[in-house]
Amino acid sequence: MASNIVLSNTATLQKYMDLPQNGTVQAEYIWIDGTNGLRSKTKTLTKKPATIDELPEWNFDGSSTAQAPGGDSDIYLRPVAFFPDPFRRGDNILVLCECWNPDGTPNKFNYRHECAKLMEAHKDLQPWFGLEQEYTLFDEFGAPYGWPKGGFPGPQGPYYCGVGTGKVYCRDIVEAHYRACLYANINISGINAEVLPSQWEFQIGPCTGIDMGDHLWVARYLLHRVAEDFGVKISFHPKPIPGDWNGSGLHTNFSTEEMRQEGGMKAIHEAISKLEKRHKEHIAVYGDDNTLRLTGKHETGNIEAFSFGVADRGSSIRIPRSCAKEGYGYFEDRRPASNACPYQITAIMVETCCGAI
């Protein structure tokens, strides 16, 4: 369970967090490293910024984050969005950054740059996204959080959206993360316990264009930071527990303005046809170890075959029954793994569905 030492240290820390800052602002610069992980460090500002342009560029050692060789290790941080900081509060902020090389080119792991260009090129189509981020919690010893020591809980069934002891684990961490997202103005639309015990999901969206990736990455950062305070580890692995247990996905809900209008089902089917033609290209950027999850079992389609259906959670693409009934709305791409990069997902979704194939 939660570490008493961690919680005790957090209580002691609060004495210092209440001290005045004398007009300064702490800006936590956040970036995505070369392993699809998150990094951050803090910069002191002399005043609260009003716009993103007022935030200074910064740099870090890219050789320590798998983003640059040791002989030429400087990587530059360019702020692209900022949010209220739920941990330090006050005027303090979280600053999401893109990573750039010294020669003025985007770092090879900077997937946001190309995504932003695609979103700008297709902004007239008003692409909307809603991403469902599944994740699993583990204790400090690497065991699923709340599971019986040296054993297993009962079979899947009572855990999804469950209520009550023995059906739900780690709600305290989930609630803390939810409130942190709301404080930070993250567009979080909900949470729920998932099919695997100690597995949860939060939903981000609907977001337009590049905001989808920005909000999801910062929400992931907040989840890791909240889990720190409880001595718990967050896993985005798509098959966190081997065996007869559900995996974790990043289900991607998508629509354009045409799809959302009366008669939009025609545009939805046209997009699905385009997705089928580029199935392998999508799978290539839909996360690591996805072969362990997309087996055709546990509410997934098979990674080798493209399929779609109404209300079918065993297909690649699911059309909600309500949308099929009304004749317009959106569809859900169930293929992305929980560890996939939202910039890569949303970029290829727009490229495929909004472009000519």
C-alpha positions in Angstrom: 0.0 0.0 0.0 1.0 3.7 0.1 4.4 4.3 1.8 4.1 5.9 5.2 7.6 7.4 4.7 6.6 9.1 1.5 3.4 10.5 3.0 5.3 11.7 6.1 7.9 13.5 4.0 5.1 15.1 1.9 3.5 16.5 5.1 6.8 17.9 6.3 7.4 19.5 2.9 4.2 21.4 3.1 5.7 23.7 5.8 8.2 25.0 3.3 5.7 25.1 0.4 3.7 27.7 2.3 6.6 30.2 2.5 6.2 33.3 0.3 8.1 33.5 -3.0 8.7 37.2 -3.0 7.2 37.8 -6.4 9.1 35.0 -8.2 7.5 32.2 -10.2 8.6 28.6 -10.4 8.2 27.2 -14.0 8.5 23.5 -14.4 9.8 22.8 -17.9 8.5 19.4 -19.1 9.6 17.5 -22.2 9.4 14.0 -23.8 12.7 12.2 -23.9 14.2 9.7 -26.3 12.5 6.7 -24.6 8.9 8.1 -24.8 9.2 9.1 -21.1 8.8 12.4 -19.4 11.5 14.7 -17.9 11.3 18.0 -16.2 13.4 20.7 -14.4 12.5 24.0 -12.8 13.4 27.6 -13.7 12.9 30.7 -11.6 11.1 33.5 -13.4 11.0 37.1 -12.1 7.3 37.5 -13.1 4.3 35.6 -14.1 4.1 35.2 -17.9 1.0 36.3 -19.7 1.7 34.5 -23.0 3.8 31.6 -24.2 6.2 34.1 -26.0 7.2 35.5 -22.6 8.8 32.2 -21.5 12.5 31.9 -22.3 14.1 29.1 -24.2 16.2 26.7 -22.1 18.4 23.7 -22.6 19.5 20.4 -21.1 21.9 17.5 -21.5 20.5 15.3 -24.2 23.1 12.6 -23.8 21.4 11.8 -20.4 18.0 11.5 -22.0 18.8 9.4 -25.1 18.3 12.4 -27.3 21.9 13.4 -28.2 25.5 12.1 -28.3 27.8 13.1 -25.5 30.1 15.0 -27.8 27.3 17.4 -28.8 24.7 17.0 -26.1 22.9 20.4 -25.8 19.2 20.1 -26.7 17.0 23.2 -26.5 13.6 23.5 -24.9 11.1 25.7 -26.7 7.9 26.4 -24.6 4.7 25.6 -26.5 2.0 25.6 -23.7 1.8 26.3 -20.0 -0.7 25.3 -17.3 -1.3 26.2 -13.6 0.9 24.0 -11.3 -1.3 22.0 -8.9 1.7 21.0 -6.7 3.2 24.4 -6.1 0.1 26.4 -6.8 0.0 30.2 -6.7 1.4 31.8 -9.8 3.7 28.8 -10.5 3.3 27.0 -13.8 3.9 23.8 -15.8 5.6 24.5 -19.1 5.3 21.9 -21.9 8.2 22.2 -24.3 9.4 20.9 -27.7 13.0 19.7 -28.1 15.2 21.2 -30.8 18.8 20.6 -31.9 21.5 23.2 -31.9 21.4 23.5 -35.7 17.8 24.7 -35.5 16.1 21.4 -36.5 13.6 19.6 -34.4 15.0 16.7 -32.4 14.2 13.3 -33.9 11.9 12.5 -31.0 10.0 15.8 -31.3 6.9 14.4 -32.8 4.9 17.4 -31.9 6.5 19.6 -34.5 5.1 17.6 -37.5 1.8 17.0 -35.8 1.3 20.8 -35.3 2.0 21.4 -39.0 -0.6 18.7 -40.0 -3.2 20.2 -37.7 -2.7 23.6 -39.1 -3.0 22.4 -42.6 -6.3 20.7 -41.9 -7.8 23.1 -39.4 -10.7 24.0 -41.6 -11.9 20.4 -41.3 -12.1 20.9 -37.5 -10.6 17.6 -36.4 -11.7 16.6 -32.9 -10.1 14.0 -30.7 -10.9 12.2 -27.5 -8.3 9.8 -26.1 -8.9 7.2 -23.4 -5.7 6.6 -21.5 -5.6 3.2 -19.7 -2.8 2.6 -17.2 -1.9 0.2 -14.3 -0.6 0.9 -10.9 2.3 -1.0 -9.2 3.7 -0.8 -5.7 7.3 0.0 -4.9 8.2 -3.6 -5.1 6.9 -4.1 -8.6 3.7 -5.9 -7.7 0.3 -4.7 -8.9 -1.0 -2.2 -6.4 -3.4 -3.7 -4.0 -3.1 -7.3 -5.2 -2.8 -10.1 -2.6 0.9 -10.6 -1.7 2.2 -13.5 -3.6 -1.2 -14.3 -5.1 -3.8 -13.1 -7.5 -7.2 -11.5 -7.2 -10.4 -13.2 -8.5 -11.0 -13.4 -12.3 -12.0 -10.3 -14.2 -15.6 -9.3 -14.0 -16.4 -7.2 -10.9 -13.6 -4.6 -11.4 -14.7 -2.6 -14.4 -16.4 0.6 -13.0 -16.6 -1.3 -9.7 -17.5 0.1 -6.3 -16.4 -1.4 -3.0 -13.6 -3.1 -1.2 -12.2 -6.0 -3.2 -13.5 -4.6 -6.4 -11.6 -1.3 -6.6 -8.0 -0.5 -5.9 -6.1 2.8 -5.5 -9.0 5.2 -5.9 -7.1 7.7 -3.7 -4.4 8.2 -6.3 -6.9 8.4 -9.1 -9.0 11.0 -7.4 -5.9 13.1 -6.6 -4.8 12.9 -10.2 -8.3 13.9 -11.4 -8.3 17.0 -9.2 -4.8 17.9 -10.2 -5.8 17.8 -13.9 -8.8 20.0 -13.2 -6.7 22.5 -11.3 -4.2 22.6 -14.2 -7.0 23.3 -16.8 -6.4 20.0 -18.5 -9.4 19.0 -20.6 -10.1 15.8 -18.6 -13.6 14.5 -19.3 -13.8 11.6 -16.9 -12.3 8.5 -15.1 -13.2 4.9 -14.5 -11.9 1.7 -13.0 -11.0 -0.7 -15.8 -11.4 -4.5 -16.4 -8.0 -5.5 -14.9 -7.8 -4.9 -11.1 -5.5 -1.9 -10.4 -6.0 -0.7 -13.9 -7.7 2.7 -14.5 -8.6 5.0 -17.3 -8.9 8.7 -17.7 -10.3 10.5 -20.8 -8.9 13.7 -22.3 -11.1 15.6 -24.8 -12.8 16.5 -26.9 -9.8 18.6 -28.0 -9.1 20.3 -31.3 -5.9 19.7 -33.2 -2.6 19.9 -31.3 -4.3 20.5 -28.0 -5.0 16.8 -27.8 -1.4 15.8 -27.6 -0.5 18.7 -25.3 -3.2 17.9 -22.8 -2.6 14.2 -22.7 1.2 14.5 -22.2 0.7 16.9 -19.3 -2.0 14.7 -17.8 0.5 11.8 -17.9 3.1 14.0 -16.2 0.6 14.8 -13.5 -0.2 11.2 -13.0 3.5 10.3 -12.5 3.9 13.2 -10.0 0.8 12.3 -8.0 2.0 8.7 -7.8 5.3 9.9 -6.4 3.5 11.2 -3.4 2.0 7.8 -2.7 5.1 5.7 -3.4 3.4 4.1 -6.4 4.6 3.4 -10.0 2.5 4.0 -13.1 2.8 1.6 -16.0 1.6 2.4 -19.6 2.7 -1.0 -20.8 0.0 -2.4 -23.2 0.2 -5.8 -21.5 1.2 -5.1 -17.9 0.2 -8.5 -16.6 0.8 -11.6 -18.7 -1.9 -14.2 -19.0 -5.7 -14.0 -19.0 -5.9 -10.3 -18.2 -6.9 -7.3 -20.3 -4.2 -5.1 -21.7 -4.1 -1.3 -21.7 -4.9 0.8 -24.7 -5.2 4.4 -25.8 -8.5 4.3 -27.6 -8.7 7.2 -30.0 -12.1 8.8 -30.8 -12.1 11.0 -33.9 -14.4 13.1 -36.0 -14.3 16.0 -38.5 -17.0 18.7 -38.8 -18.5 16.7 -41.7 -18.8 13.6 -39.6 -20.5 15.4 -36.9 -23.3 16.8 -39.1 -26.4 15.1 -40.3 -25.6 12.4 -42.8 -22.0 12.3 -41.5 -22.0 8.5 -41.5 -20.9 8.6 -45.2 -17.8 10.5 -44.2 -17.1 8.1 -41.3 -17.2 5.1 -43.7 -15.0 6.9 -46.2 -12.4 7.5 -43.4 -12.6 3.9 -42.2 -11.9 2.8 -45.8 -8.8 5.0 -45.8 -7.7 3.6 -42.5 -7.9 0.0 -43.8 -5.5 0.8 -46.6 -2.9 2.1 -44.2 -3.4 -0.4 -41.4 0.3 -1.4 -41.2 1.5 2.2 -41.2 -0.8 3.1 -38.3 0.2 0.0 -36.3 3.9 1.1 -36.8 3.3 4.3 -34.7 0.6 2.9 -32.3 3.0 2.0 -29.5 5.6 -0.5 -28.4 4.8 -4.2 -27.6 1.3 -3.8 -29.1 1.6 -7.4 -30.4 1.2 -8.6 -26.9 -2.2 -6.8 -26.6 -3.8 -6.9 -30.1 -4.4 -10.7 -30.1 -8.1 -10.8 -31.0 -8.9 -11.6 -27.3 -9.6 -9.4 -24.3 -11.7 -6.8 -26.3 -9.1 -6.3 -29.1 -8.9 -7.0 -32.8 -6.0 -9.0 -34.2 -2.9 -6.9 -35.1 -2.6 -8.6 -38.5 -6.2 -7.9 -39.6 -8.2 -4.7 -40.0 -11.9 -4.8 -39.0 -14.7 -2.5 -38.1 -18.2 -2.8 -36.7 -21.0 -1.1 -34.7 -20.6 -1.4 -31.0 -17.9 -4.1 -31.5 -15.0 -3.9 -29.1 -13.3 -6.8 -30.8 -12.7 -4.8 -33.9 -10.0 -2.3 -35.0 -12.6 0.5 -35.5 -15.8 0.7 -33.4 -18.7 2.9 -34.5 -20.8 3.7 -31.4 -24.3 2.3 -31.6 -25.7 5.8 -30.9 -23.8 7.2 -33.9 -25.0 4.4 -36.2 -28.6 5.1 -35.1 -28.4 8.8 -35.6 -26.4 8.7 -38.8 -23.5 10.9 -37.7 -21.0 11.5 -34.9 -17.5 9.9 -34.6 -15.7 6.6 -34.5 -13.2 4.9 -32.1 -9.8 3.5 -33.2 -9.1 0.8 -30.7 -5.7 -0.2 -32.0 -3.3 2.3 -30.2 -1.4 1.0 -27.2 -1.5 2.8 -23.9 2.2 3.8 -24.3 1.7 5.3 -27.8 2.6 9.0 -28.4 -0.6 11.1 -28.9 1.2 13.4 -31.3 2.0 10.4 -33.6 -1.6 9.0 -33.3 -3.4 12.2 -34.0 -1.0 13.2 -36.8 -1.4 10.0 -38.8 -5.2 10.0 -38.1 -5.5 13.4 -39.7 -3.0 12.5 -42.5 -5.0 9.4 -43.4 -8.6 10.5 -42.8 -8.3 14.1 -44.1 -5.9 13.5 -46.9 -6.3 11.9 -50.4 -5.2 8.3 -50.7 
